[in-house]
């Protein structure tokens, strides 16, 4: 049955001349029919390169917005309209304006996990893998980092020459994992390496054998000679790595490490989106798009080389 649905999705995708983007946190049956799989910004860059006029983002809203910012001429579809990101929505534009007034000398750096509207008020965007490199290259010594305080804290430790103020946002899924979870996982799997996303609390990150973005975690596990790993990010990665590397063993840091918003998108969501009777087309005012794009362009400028 799953194979039948996948085959119909592939047929409709070809018929519509569409490409499917799938974030790593999607289920494996969706990854199998996707044209591109990866982290959010990498997917947006792939969308920019393709000739396809219809792009379907299997992920959450801010990811689809980023695709639209970079690809205004394309039709961008989000299969599940309710798939949001609590962290991206933790700071309102009014709150950011208030923070800018409180820290007038600080350049505003936004994690890519932010809404398009927030990006219009920021100086530069960053990804979890590029943040430290970009901030080190910025001429400003004072930085206001939004919205993730945990990622901001991790970056601050890597950029001691910068004064970094963090907002009080976070990913509720990553932030819910505790040091006690680490101790329990290490006790259960004493020979396993701990791989952690920097959206986790510093009390978790300090125990990690490797800290990195989702794709960096996956690449590390695939290339490491070690045979056992505790995965400190969304539990879908445990499944994906287990399929990609069946000779190795992967364990979740916590059984509760599940992003409900990411898991909203089902194979059937994608099927009906391609049929044209489900999902939402992402649109935004051109003024918003252009202002948001400035912070992304600055990320690309500072991140090159």
C-alpha beads as a LAMMPS data file, in Angstrom:
LAMMPS data file: protein, C-alpha beads

305 atoms
304 bonds

1 atom types
1 bond types

-500.0 500.0 xlo xhi
-500.0 500.0 ylo yhi
-500.0 500.0 zlo zhi

Masses

1 110.0

Atoms # bond

1 1 1 0.000 0.000 0.000
2 1 1 2.771 2.450 0.878
3 1 1 4.565 1.592 -2.360
4 1 1 1.356 2.212 -4.338
5 1 1 0.976 5.665 -2.788
6 1 1 4.627 6.453 -3.423
7 1 1 4.315 5.435 -7.071
8 1 1 1.271 7.682 -7.491
9 1 1 3.169 10.559 -5.887
10 1 1 6.060 10.045 -8.298
11 1 1 3.651 9.963 -11.242
12 1 1 1.870 13.154 -10.163
13 1 1 5.176 14.875 -9.420
14 1 1 6.356 14.184 -12.964
15 1 1 3.000 15.189 -14.427
16 1 1 3.031 18.530 -12.604
17 1 1 6.728 19.186 -13.142
18 1 1 7.159 19.570 -9.388
19 1 1 10.034 18.913 -7.018
20 1 1 9.646 17.630 -3.484
21 1 1 11.829 18.939 -0.662
22 1 1 11.919 16.924 2.550
23 1 1 13.501 18.004 5.812
24 1 1 15.520 15.313 7.580
25 1 1 12.887 15.097 10.332
26 1 1 10.240 13.798 7.920
27 1 1 9.352 10.105 7.969
28 1 1 11.334 7.759 5.751
29 1 1 8.461 7.032 3.360
30 1 1 8.472 10.743 2.438
31 1 1 12.252 10.892 2.119
32 1 1 12.071 8.041 -0.399
33 1 1 10.000 10.116 -2.864
34 1 1 11.778 13.447 -2.281
35 1 1 14.080 15.051 -4.813
36 1 1 16.119 16.728 -2.087
37 1 1 16.580 15.830 1.593
38 1 1 18.424 17.968 4.123
39 1 1 18.367 20.895 6.542
40 1 1 16.017 23.809 5.938
41 1 1 18.322 26.303 4.228
42 1 1 20.049 23.678 2.107
43 1 1 16.635 22.683 0.795
44 1 1 15.810 26.295 -0.091
45 1 1 19.076 26.578 -2.001
46 1 1 18.255 23.406 -3.938
47 1 1 14.841 24.849 -4.796
48 1 1 16.575 27.922 -6.177
49 1 1 18.682 25.803 -8.530
50 1 1 15.906 23.660 -9.964
51 1 1 13.985 24.522 -13.131
52 1 1 10.743 23.200 -11.643
53 1 1 8.028 25.816 -11.228
54 1 1 6.250 24.000 -8.384
55 1 1 8.074 23.253 -5.137
56 1 1 6.542 21.220 -2.326
57 1 1 8.153 21.657 1.094
58 1 1 7.660 18.703 3.424
59 1 1 8.613 20.462 6.623
60 1 1 7.229 23.452 8.500
61 1 1 6.042 26.923 7.527
62 1 1 9.216 28.970 8.002
63 1 1 11.015 26.560 5.660
64 1 1 8.421 27.062 2.944
65 1 1 8.641 30.820 3.503
66 1 1 12.408 30.705 3.003
67 1 1 11.898 28.907 -0.301
68 1 1 9.442 31.594 -1.391
69 1 1 11.861 34.362 -0.358
70 1 1 14.531 32.868 -2.602
71 1 1 12.200 31.665 -5.381
72 1 1 9.469 34.303 -5.880
73 1 1 8.659 33.040 -9.362
74 1 1 7.863 29.526 -8.168
75 1 1 4.670 28.107 -6.691
76 1 1 5.614 26.965 -3.174
77 1 1 3.288 24.533 -1.427
78 1 1 3.179 23.401 2.213
79 1 1 1.278 20.075 2.405
80 1 1 0.100 20.654 5.991
81 1 1 -0.977 24.251 6.610
82 1 1 -0.824 23.784 10.394
83 1 1 2.811 22.637 10.375
84 1 1 4.443 25.518 12.201
85 1 1 7.534 25.944 14.377
86 1 1 6.988 27.068 17.986
87 1 1 10.503 28.490 18.191
88 1 1 10.052 30.550 15.015
89 1 1 6.886 32.010 16.512
90 1 1 8.183 32.687 20.047
91 1 1 9.213 36.259 19.285
92 1 1 6.729 38.631 17.664
93 1 1 7.839 41.511 15.421
94 1 1 6.730 43.952 18.135
95 1 1 8.850 42.115 20.707
96 1 1 11.856 42.261 18.388
97 1 1 11.349 45.992 17.874
98 1 1 11.303 46.357 21.658
99 1 1 14.554 44.382 21.921
100 1 1 16.175 46.495 19.216
101 1 1 15.252 49.625 21.161
102 1 1 16.709 48.088 24.321
103 1 1 19.951 47.133 22.561
104 1 1 20.413 49.874 19.937
105 1 1 24.127 49.184 19.475
106 1 1 23.633 45.463 18.782
107 1 1 23.414 43.904 15.322
108 1 1 20.464 41.501 15.138
109 1 1 21.337 37.966 14.066
110 1 1 18.418 35.658 13.339
111 1 1 18.538 31.884 13.280
112 1 1 17.078 30.711 9.974
113 1 1 14.275 29.180 12.103
114 1 1 12.328 32.452 12.107
115 1 1 9.310 33.774 10.268
116 1 1 9.686 35.875 7.133
117 1 1 8.314 38.869 9.011
118 1 1 11.013 38.594 11.694
119 1 1 13.709 38.294 9.041
120 1 1 12.706 41.732 7.724
121 1 1 13.854 43.239 11.049
122 1 1 17.213 41.464 11.209
123 1 1 20.691 42.280 9.931
124 1 1 21.749 38.758 9.017
125 1 1 20.449 35.191 9.162
126 1 1 22.492 32.146 10.184
127 1 1 22.123 28.387 10.254
128 1 1 23.251 26.256 13.179
129 1 1 26.319 25.179 11.202
130 1 1 27.288 28.635 9.893
131 1 1 26.415 30.836 12.894
132 1 1 29.804 31.013 14.636
133 1 1 31.694 31.534 11.365
134 1 1 29.395 34.371 10.276
135 1 1 29.305 36.130 13.650
136 1 1 33.107 36.041 13.855
137 1 1 33.231 37.780 10.463
138 1 1 30.742 40.494 11.380
139 1 1 32.299 43.914 12.035
140 1 1 29.982 44.522 14.999
141 1 1 31.193 43.443 18.443
142 1 1 27.715 43.488 19.989
143 1 1 25.157 40.917 18.833
144 1 1 21.496 40.326 19.668
145 1 1 20.791 36.703 18.758
146 1 1 17.209 35.497 18.169
147 1 1 15.224 33.409 18.838
148 1 1 17.050 30.397 20.320
149 1 1 18.820 31.081 23.619
150 1 1 20.419 27.618 23.598
151 1 1 21.977 27.987 20.166
152 1 1 22.911 31.549 21.090
153 1 1 24.677 30.332 24.237
154 1 1 26.549 27.682 22.260
155 1 1 27.681 30.280 19.699
156 1 1 28.710 32.759 22.417
157 1 1 31.152 30.198 23.800
158 1 1 32.761 29.954 20.346
159 1 1 32.904 33.736 19.885
160 1 1 34.484 35.052 23.121
161 1 1 35.441 38.337 21.451
162 1 1 31.778 39.185 20.847
163 1 1 29.193 40.412 23.333
164 1 1 26.186 38.210 22.542
165 1 1 22.782 38.861 24.086
166 1 1 20.197 36.134 23.547
167 1 1 16.425 36.316 23.440
168 1 1 14.423 33.887 25.549
169 1 1 13.126 31.647 22.766
170 1 1 13.975 27.994 22.248
171 1 1 12.952 24.823 20.461
172 1 1 10.620 23.249 23.026
173 1 1 11.478 19.758 21.791
174 1 1 15.254 20.125 22.074
175 1 1 15.032 22.236 25.239
176 1 1 12.917 19.609 27.014
177 1 1 15.768 17.097 26.998
178 1 1 17.671 17.137 30.284
179 1 1 21.026 16.196 31.731
180 1 1 19.232 13.356 33.500
181 1 1 18.224 11.994 30.077
182 1 1 21.902 12.074 29.086
183 1 1 22.948 10.157 32.177
184 1 1 20.214 7.556 31.645
185 1 1 21.132 7.102 27.972
186 1 1 24.848 6.812 28.710
187 1 1 24.160 4.285 31.463
188 1 1 22.048 2.204 29.080
189 1 1 24.564 2.504 26.208
190 1 1 28.012 3.081 27.748
191 1 1 29.900 2.437 24.498
192 1 1 27.861 4.835 22.378
193 1 1 29.013 8.286 21.265
194 1 1 26.622 11.121 22.087
195 1 1 25.767 13.361 19.102
196 1 1 23.829 16.492 20.019
197 1 1 22.164 19.409 18.241
198 1 1 23.124 22.855 19.663
199 1 1 19.442 23.682 20.189
200 1 1 19.733 21.501 23.309
201 1 1 20.407 23.050 26.707
202 1 1 24.055 23.649 27.624
203 1 1 23.785 21.033 30.412
204 1 1 23.145 18.471 27.652
205 1 1 25.598 19.861 25.094
206 1 1 28.544 19.729 27.531
207 1 1 28.359 15.916 27.564
208 1 1 28.393 15.534 23.770
209 1 1 31.107 13.793 21.786
210 1 1 29.969 15.805 18.767
211 1 1 27.761 18.899 18.401
212 1 1 26.311 19.903 15.057
213 1 1 23.352 20.491 12.770
214 1 1 21.116 17.602 11.789
215 1 1 22.986 16.861 8.569
216 1 1 26.321 17.244 10.374
217 1 1 25.170 14.725 12.982
218 1 1 24.157 12.292 10.258
219 1 1 27.423 12.744 8.356
220 1 1 29.452 12.262 11.534
221 1 1 27.639 9.017 12.379
222 1 1 28.016 7.655 8.858
223 1 1 31.731 8.441 8.657
224 1 1 32.747 7.543 12.217
225 1 1 34.440 4.202 12.877
226 1 1 32.332 3.917 16.040
227 1 1 29.467 1.427 15.964
228 1 1 27.024 2.862 18.530
229 1 1 25.540 6.335 18.823
230 1 1 23.052 8.181 21.030
231 1 1 21.233 10.701 18.840
232 1 1 20.475 14.028 20.508
233 1 1 17.976 15.406 18.041
234 1 1 14.570 14.463 16.600
235 1 1 13.991 10.725 16.787
236 1 1 13.334 10.353 13.062
237 1 1 17.113 10.603 12.650
238 1 1 17.496 7.372 14.625
239 1 1 15.339 5.622 12.024
240 1 1 17.053 7.197 9.010
241 1 1 20.548 6.351 10.255
242 1 1 19.466 2.826 11.114
243 1 1 18.346 2.336 7.515
244 1 1 21.407 4.038 6.007
245 1 1 23.890 2.242 8.286
246 1 1 22.376 -1.121 9.285
247 1 1 25.767 -2.330 10.521
248 1 1 25.679 0.340 13.270
249 1 1 23.330 0.904 16.219
250 1 1 21.509 4.138 17.008
251 1 1 19.625 5.052 20.179
252 1 1 17.384 8.042 20.978
253 1 1 18.589 10.384 23.698
254 1 1 14.972 10.587 24.844
255 1 1 11.827 8.766 23.784
256 1 1 10.096 12.162 23.883
257 1 1 12.410 13.695 21.267
258 1 1 9.585 14.117 18.742
259 1 1 8.601 17.248 16.817
260 1 1 4.826 17.054 16.476
261 1 1 4.787 19.761 13.821
262 1 1 7.268 17.902 11.640
263 1 1 5.298 14.712 12.042
264 1 1 2.058 16.362 10.848
265 1 1 3.061 15.785 7.229
266 1 1 2.106 12.285 6.156
267 1 1 2.546 10.501 2.853
268 1 1 -1.172 11.057 2.253
269 1 1 -0.699 14.815 2.864
270 1 1 1.845 14.894 0.067
271 1 1 -0.366 12.821 -2.241
272 1 1 -3.386 15.111 -1.854
273 1 1 -1.207 18.212 -2.115
274 1 1 -0.015 16.982 -5.516
275 1 1 -3.610 16.302 -6.504
276 1 1 -4.334 19.955 -5.791
277 1 1 -6.952 19.522 -3.094
278 1 1 -4.862 19.859 0.066
279 1 1 -2.162 22.044 1.569
280 1 1 -1.471 25.756 1.249
281 1 1 0.335 27.918 -1.278
282 1 1 2.851 30.205 0.420
283 1 1 2.523 33.854 -0.557
284 1 1 3.855 37.097 0.898
285 1 1 3.948 40.790 -0.016
286 1 1 6.890 41.629 -2.278
287 1 1 8.076 44.276 0.192
288 1 1 8.263 41.640 2.935
289 1 1 10.087 39.205 0.671
290 1 1 12.721 41.732 -0.390
291 1 1 13.367 42.931 3.161
292 1 1 13.635 39.352 4.446
293 1 1 15.951 38.423 1.577
294 1 1 18.468 41.090 2.639
295 1 1 19.296 39.156 5.819
296 1 1 19.698 35.938 3.826
297 1 1 21.881 37.632 1.210
298 1 1 24.088 38.953 4.009
299 1 1 24.368 35.412 5.405
300 1 1 25.547 34.172 2.023
301 1 1 28.018 37.042 1.674
302 1 1 29.586 36.526 5.093
303 1 1 29.475 32.745 4.868
304 1 1 31.306 32.417 1.556
305 1 1 34.935 31.486 1.616

Bonds

1 1 1 2
2 1 2 3
3 1 3 4
4 1 4 5
5 1 5 6
6 1 6 7
7 1 7 8
8 1 8 9
9 1 9 10
10 1 10 11
11 1 11 12
12 1 12 13
13 1 13 14
14 1 14 15
15 1 15 16
16 1 16 17
17 1 17 18
18 1 18 19
19 1 19 20
20 1 20 21
21 1 21 22
22 1 22 23
23 1 23 24
24 1 24 25
25 1 25 26
26 1 26 27
27 1 27 28
28 1 28 29
29 1 29 30
30 1 30 31
31 1 31 32
32 1 32 33
33 1 33 34
34 1 34 35
35 1 35 36
36 1 36 37
37 1 37 38
38 1 38 39
39 1 39 40
40 1 40 41
41 1 41 42
42 1 42 43
43 1 43 44
44 1 44 45
45 1 45 46
46 1 46 47
47 1 47 48
48 1 48 49
49 1 49 50
50 1 50 51
51 1 51 52
52 1 52 53
53 1 53 54
54 1 54 55
55 1 55 56
56 1 56 57
57 1 57 58
58 1 58 59
59 1 59 60
60 1 60 61
61 1 61 62
62 1 62 63
63 1 63 64
64 1 64 65
65 1 65 66
66 1 66 67
67 1 67 68
68 1 68 69
69 1 69 70
70 1 70 71
71 1 71 72
72 1 72 73
73 1 73 74
74 1 74 75
75 1 75 76
76 1 76 77
77 1 77 78
78 1 78 79
79 1 79 80
80 1 80 81
81 1 81 82
82 1 82 83
83 1 83 84
84 1 84 85
85 1 85 86
86 1 86 87
87 1 87 88
88 1 88 89
89 1 89 90
90 1 90 91
91 1 91 92
92 1 92 93
93 1 93 94
94 1 94 95
95 1 95 96
96 1 96 97
97 1 97 98
98 1 98 99
99 1 99 100
100 1 100 101
101 1 101 102
102 1 102 103
103 1 103 104
104 1 104 105
105 1 105 106
106 1 106 107
107 1 107 108
108 1 108 109
109 1 109 110
110 1 110 111
111 1 111 112
112 1 112 113
113 1 113 114
114 1 114 115
115 1 115 116
116 1 116 117
117 1 117 118
118 1 118 119
119 1 119 120
120 1 120 121
121 1 121 122
122 1 122 123
123 1 123 124
124 1 124 125
125 1 125 126
126 1 126 127
127 1 127 128
128 1 128 129
129 1 129 130
130 1 130 131
131 1 131 132
132 1 132 133
133 1 133 134
134 1 134 135
135 1 135 136
136 1 136 137
137 1 137 138
138 1 138 139
139 1 139 140
140 1 140 141
141 1 141 142
142 1 142 143
143 1 143 144
144 1 144 145
145 1 145 146
146 1 146 147
147 1 147 148
148 1 148 149
149 1 149 150
150 1 150 151
151 1 151 152
152 1 152 153
153 1 153 154
154 1 154 155
155 1 155 156
156 1 156 157
157 1 157 158
158 1 158 159
159 1 159 160
160 1 160 161
161 1 161 162
162 1 162 163
163 1 163 164
164 1 164 165
165 1 165 166
166 1 166 167
167 1 167 168
168 1 168 169
169 1 169 170
170 1 170 171
171 1 171 172
172 1 172 173
173 1 173 174
174 1 174 175
175 1 175 176
176 1 176 177
177 1 177 178
178 1 178 179
179 1 179 180
180 1 180 181
181 1 181 182
182 1 182 183
183 1 183 184
184 1 184 185
185 1 185 186
186 1 186 187
187 1 187 188
188 1 188 189
189 1 189 190
190 1 190 191
191 1 191 192
192 1 192 193
193 1 193 194
194 1 194 195
195 1 195 196
196 1 196 197
197 1 197 198
198 1 198 199
199 1 199 200
200 1 200 201
201 1 201 202
202 1 202 203
203 1 203 204
204 1 204 205
205 1 205 206
206 1 206 207
207 1 207 208
208 1 208 209
209 1 209 210
210 1 210 211
211 1 211 212
212 1 212 213
213 1 213 214
214 1 214 215
215 1 215 216
216 1 216 217
217 1 217 218
218 1 218 219
219 1 219 220
220 1 220 221
221 1 221 222
222 1 222 223
223 1 223 224
224 1 224 225
225 1 225 226
226 1 226 227
227 1 227 228
228 1 228 229
229 1 229 230
230 1 230 231
231 1 231 232
232 1 232 233
233 1 233 234
234 1 234 235
235 1 235 236
236 1 236 237
237 1 237 238
238 1 238 239
239 1 239 240
240 1 240 241
241 1 241 242
242 1 242 243
243 1 243 244
244 1 244 245
245 1 245 246
246 1 246 247
247 1 247 248
248 1 248 249
249 1 249 250
250 1 250 251
251 1 251 252
252 1 252 253
253 1 253 254
254 1 254 255
255 1 255 256
256 1 256 257
257 1 257 258
258 1 258 259
259 1 259 260
260 1 260 261
261 1 261 262
262 1 262 263
263 1 263 264
264 1 264 265
265 1 265 266
266 1 266 267
267 1 267 268
268 1 268 269
269 1 269 270
270 1 270 271
271 1 271 272
272 1 272 273
273 1 273 274
274 1 274 275
275 1 275 276
276 1 276 277
277 1 277 278
278 1 278 279
279 1 279 280
280 1 280 281
281 1 281 282
282 1 282 283
283 1 283 284
284 1 284 285
285 1 285 286
286 1 286 287
287 1 287 288
288 1 288 289
289 1 289 290
290 1 290 291
291 1 291 292
292 1 292 293
293 1 293 294
294 1 294 295
295 1 295 296
296 1 296 297
297 1 297 298
298 1 298 299
299 1 299 300
300 1 300 301
301 1 301 302
302 1 302 303
303 1 303 304
304 1 304 305
